[in-house]
Amino acid sequence: MEDSPQVSNSFMTFMKEAPEQQQAWMEAVHKLDAASRLDPKTEEIAYIAVLAAVRLESGLPFHVKHAKQLGATREEIISAVLLGLPAAGNVVVQALPAALQAYDSE
């Protein structure tokens, strides 16, 4: 199995400089994951679409690599990034290079 995806520099700084807030954040994330009725792969693909739409490209490598580990294809990653085109407009296209670079690495 591939190595675990690496978190962004921003999130690493958050973990180091604000450990109590990061712990609280992760507890909320785990509770939300437990409440989700989506399978893990679908959840990651949906999250990639959200990251692209809200222009949080720094989180894409981690989530794209995780989706790939869960069986997502390159085409599914492209579709996820572009899913927000009707609602968010072409800003999602800016996320495509980072997503594909993460998918194609390793």
C-alpha positions, 0 to 999 in steps of 0.5 A, a space after each residue: 500500500 502507498 504511504 499515507 498522504 501528507 498534509 499541507 504546510 498550512 495544516 502542519 503549522 496548525 497542528 504544531 502551533 495550535 494543538 488544542 484547536 487542532 484536536 478539537 477540529 479533528 474531533 469534529 471531523 471524526 464525528 462528522 465522518 461517523 455521521 456521514 452515510 457516504 462511503 469513504 471514496 464517495 466522501 473524498 470525491 465530494 470533498 475534492 469538489 468542495 475544495 475546488 469550489 471554495 478555492 482551497 487548493 492546499 488541501 487537494 493533494 492530501 485528499 486526492 491521494 487519499 481518494 486514489 488510495 480508496 480506488 478513485 480513478 484519474 477521471 473521477 478526480 477530474 470530474 470531482 474538480 469540475 463538478 462545481 463549474 455550473 455553481 462556482 464557475 470556472 474558478 474550479 479549473 484552477 484546481 485541476 493542475 494541483 489535483 492531477 499533479 497529486 494524483 499522478 505523483 508516485 
